[in-house]
Amino acid sequence: MHSILSGIRVIDLTVNVLGPLATQILGDAGADVIKVEPPEGDTMRHVGPCRTAAMGSMFANLNRNKRSIVLDLKQASERALMHKLIAGADVFVHALRPGAAARLELDPERLTGLNPRLIHASASGFRLGSSYQEQPSFDDTIQGLSGLAWLNRDAQGTPKFLPTVIADKLCGHVLANAIIMALLHRERTGEAQSVHVPMMDVMAAFTLSEHLWGATYCQPERGLGYTRLTSAHRKPYATQDGYICVMAVTDQQWARLFPAIGRDDLASDPRFVKLSERAKHIDEALGVL
């Protein structure tokens, strides 16, 4: 798998996390990735521990298998160099809002005119054509807007962000997959494509099963969220020498778990014997655990 994209050249005009992760995946699969940075560099260069100036751990973990060049795309002469790079590439990737991309002469219409075989790939906060398409977005705001922070609320009901940039990371994987599918389509048909990954739509789809929940079958009174996941008792449990993570799923697993914690009586409790009933009383089961 390390060379499946050998011979594919990618021009990477992304910073932070989402885009660099996507292009790193392509580089790991053998693509020749040329990372184009502004004169001030990718902001992630200054995040995390480092041994060398401007080589922070966040940057190092998102940009392996890439070559690098600095271009100031505010300068017409350097935009011309960018166009020259793109003319010889298979894929161009950016995470600019559509208006910003157009101002820098990097919109799909212009670039596919330069290179008809180009896969033009982009990611931004919101769906193209929506009233929000030019709004800025970051991982925290998307976690909030998509409802993910609410699903991750604490025992007091306070919404919390996940302690990882999950929206950026997940959308980075989606973007990499979209690019690979576009390359496969080009291989089969000869047709290039423009692909766009909107973070909000991706994260809304990611949490769809929890958000629809009862409304899936027109039962909104059943609320939102998978009850096992939102239970305050779902957590690593403290022991004398650290924490233990416990999870049982099947009827057989719970039948063995209750005796293991000294509650043989609950193995035959009607609330917990079958999954259908246990799902209704999962907070009680986890409370016992």
C-alpha positions in Angstrom: 0.0 0.0 0.0 2.9 2.4 0.6 3.4 2.9 -3.2 -0.2 2.7 -4.5 -0.1 6.4 -5.4 3.4 6.3 -6.8 3.6 8.7 -9.8 0.8 11.0 -8.5 1.9 14.5 -7.8 -0.1 16.6 -5.2 0.2 20.3 -4.7 -0.7 21.0 -1.1 -1.8 24.5 -0.2 -3.0 23.7 3.3 -2.1 24.6 6.9 -3.1 23.6 10.4 -4.6 20.1 10.7 -7.3 19.0 8.2 -5.6 19.5 4.9 -2.1 18.5 6.1 -3.5 15.2 7.5 -5.3 14.5 4.2 -2.2 15.1 2.1 0.0 13.2 4.5 -2.2 10.2 4.0 -1.6 10.6 0.2 2.1 10.9 0.8 2.1 7.8 3.0 0.5 5.9 0.0 3.4 7.0 -2.3 2.2 10.3 -3.8 4.7 13.1 -4.4 3.4 15.8 -2.2 4.7 19.4 -2.6 3.6 21.5 0.4 3.3 25.2 -0.5 3.7 27.5 2.6 3.3 31.3 2.9 6.4 33.2 4.0 5.4 33.0 7.6 5.0 29.2 7.4 2.3 26.9 8.5 1.0 28.0 12.0 1.4 24.4 13.3 5.2 24.8 13.0 5.0 26.6 16.3 2.7 24.3 18.2 4.1 21.6 20.6 7.6 20.6 21.7 10.4 21.0 19.3 14.1 20.5 18.9 14.5 22.7 15.9 13.0 26.1 15.5 9.7 26.1 13.6 9.4 22.3 13.7 6.9 21.7 16.5 5.6 18.3 17.2 2.1 19.0 15.7 3.7 20.0 12.4 6.0 17.1 12.4 3.1 14.7 12.9 1.1 16.1 10.1 3.7 16.7 7.3 5.9 13.7 6.8 6.6 12.5 3.3 6.3 16.0 1.8 8.6 18.3 -0.1 8.3 22.0 0.6 8.4 25.4 -1.1 7.5 28.9 0.0 5.4 31.1 -2.2 3.8 34.5 -1.4 0.6 34.1 -3.4 -0.3 37.8 -2.9 2.4 38.5 -5.5 1.4 38.0 -9.1 4.8 36.6 -10.1 4.5 33.9 -7.4 0.9 33.1 -8.3 2.3 32.4 -11.8 4.8 29.9 -10.3 1.9 28.3 -8.4 0.0 27.9 -11.6 3.1 26.3 -13.2 3.3 23.8 -10.4 -0.4 23.0 -10.7 -0.2 22.6 -14.5 2.1 19.6 -13.9 0.2 18.0 -11.1 -2.5 15.4 -10.7 -4.1 16.9 -7.5 -4.4 20.4 -6.0 -5.6 20.7 -2.4 -6.5 23.7 -0.4 -8.6 24.6 2.6 -9.5 28.2 1.6 -13.0 29.6 1.5 -14.3 29.8 -2.1 -14.0 33.6 -2.2 -10.4 33.5 -1.0 -9.5 30.8 -3.5 -11.0 32.9 -6.3 -9.1 36.0 -5.3 -5.9 34.0 -5.4 -6.8 32.7 -8.9 -7.1 29.1 -7.5 -10.7 28.4 -8.3 -11.6 25.1 -10.1 -12.7 26.8 -13.3 -9.4 28.6 -13.7 -7.2 25.7 -12.7 -8.9 23.0 -14.8 -8.4 25.4 -17.7 -4.7 25.2 -17.0 -4.8 21.4 -16.4 -7.8 19.5 -17.7 -6.7 16.3 -15.8 -6.5 18.1 -12.5 -8.3 16.9 -9.4 -9.3 20.1 -7.6 -9.9 19.2 -3.9 -10.9 21.6 -1.1 -12.3 21.6 2.4 -13.9 24.5 4.3 -16.4 24.9 7.0 -19.7 24.9 5.1 -21.4 23.5 2.0 -20.8 25.3 -1.2 -23.8 27.4 -2.2 -25.0 27.7 1.4 -25.4 31.1 3.1 -22.5 30.2 5.4 -20.0 29.2 2.6 -17.8 32.2 3.2 -17.8 31.9 7.0 -14.6 31.0 8.8 -14.6 27.8 10.8 -12.4 25.9 13.3 -12.6 22.6 15.0 -14.2 23.9 18.2 -16.9 25.9 16.3 -17.8 22.8 14.2 -17.9 20.6 17.3 -20.4 23.1 18.7 -22.5 23.7 15.6 -22.7 20.0 14.7 -23.9 19.1 18.2 -20.9 17.0 19.1 -20.1 19.1 22.1 -23.6 18.6 23.5 -23.3 14.8 23.0 -20.1 15.0 25.0 -21.7 16.8 28.0 -20.5 16.0 31.5 -22.4 14.6 34.4 -23.8 18.1 35.2 -25.1 18.4 31.6 -22.5 21.0 30.5 -21.4 20.6 26.9 -17.7 19.9 26.4 -15.3 19.8 23.5 -13.5 16.5 22.9 -9.8 16.9 23.8 -8.7 16.2 20.3 -9.4 18.1 17.0 -11.8 15.4 15.9 -13.6 17.5 13.3 -10.3 18.4 11.6 -9.0 14.9 11.7 -12.1 13.1 10.6 -12.6 15.6 7.7 -9.0 15.1 6.8 -9.6 11.4 6.3 -12.8 12.1 4.4 -10.9 14.6 2.1 -8.1 12.0 1.5 -10.7 9.4 0.6 -12.6 11.8 -1.7 -9.3 12.6 -3.6 -8.5 8.9 -4.0 -12.1 8.2 -5.3 -11.7 11.1 -7.8 -8.4 9.7 -9.0 -10.0 6.3 -9.4 -12.9 7.9 -11.4 -10.3 9.7 -13.6 -8.5 6.4 -14.1 -11.7 4.7 -15.3 -13.2 7.5 -17.3 -10.5 10.0 -18.1 -12.6 12.7 -16.4 -11.2 15.0 -13.8 -13.3 16.2 -10.9 -13.6 19.0 -8.3 -14.3 17.7 -4.8 -15.2 19.7 -1.7 -15.5 18.5 1.9 -17.7 20.8 4.1 -16.8 20.2 7.7 -20.3 21.0 9.1 -22.0 18.4 6.8 -19.4 15.8 7.5 -19.7 16.1 11.3 -23.5 16.3 11.1 -23.5 13.1 9.2 -21.0 11.6 11.7 -23.4 12.2 14.6 -26.6 11.5 12.7 -27.5 8.3 14.4 -27.2 10.0 17.8 -29.1 13.2 16.8 -31.9 11.4 15.0 -32.2 8.7 17.6 -36.0 8.6 18.4 -36.8 10.8 15.5 -35.5 8.1 13.1 -38.9 6.4 13.6 -40.9 9.6 14.4 -40.5 9.3 18.1 -38.9 12.6 19.1 -40.0 12.1 22.7 -37.3 9.4 22.9 -34.8 12.2 23.0 -31.3 12.5 21.4 -28.2 10.5 21.9 -27.3 6.8 22.4 -28.1 6.4 26.1 -25.2 4.1 26.8 -22.8 6.8 25.6 -24.4 9.7 27.5 -24.6 7.9 30.8 -22.6 9.6 33.6 -21.5 6.1 34.7 -19.7 5.4 31.4 -16.1 6.1 32.3 -12.9 4.4 33.3 -13.4 3.1 36.9 -10.9 3.8 39.6 -9.1 0.9 41.3 -6.3 0.8 43.9 -3.6 0.9 41.3 -5.0 2.9 38.4 -8.1 2.7 36.2 -9.9 -0.1 34.4 -12.0 0.2 31.3 -14.8 -2.3 31.1 -17.3 -2.9 28.3 -19.8 -5.7 27.8 -22.1 -5.9 24.8 -23.7 -9.2 24.3 -26.1 -11.0 26.6 -23.4 -13.7 27.2 -20.8 -11.0 28.2 -23.1 -9.4 30.7 -24.1 -12.8 32.1 -20.4 -13.4 32.9 -19.7 -9.8 34.0 -22.2 -9.6 36.8 -20.8 -12.6 38.7 -17.3 -11.3 38.1 -18.2 -8.1 40.1 -20.0 -10.1 42.8 -23.5 -9.5 41.6 -24.6 -13.0 40.6 -28.2 -11.9 41.4 -28.3 -9.5 38.5 -27.4 -12.0 35.8 -31.0 -13.2 35.8 -32.6 -9.7 36.5 -35.3 -9.1 33.8 -33.9 -5.6 33.3 -30.5 -6.9 32.2 -30.9 -10.3 30.7 -31.7 -9.3 27.1 -30.2 -6.5 25.1 -33.5 -5.0 24.3 -34.3 -4.5 28.0 -30.8 -3.7 29.0 -30.7 -0.8 26.5 -33.6 0.7 28.4 -31.9 0.3 31.7 -28.2 0.8 30.7 -27.7 3.7 33.0 -28.7 1.4 36.0 -26.4 -1.4 34.7 -23.5 0.9 34.4 -24.2 2.4 37.8 -24.0 -1.0 39.3 -20.7 -1.7 37.5 
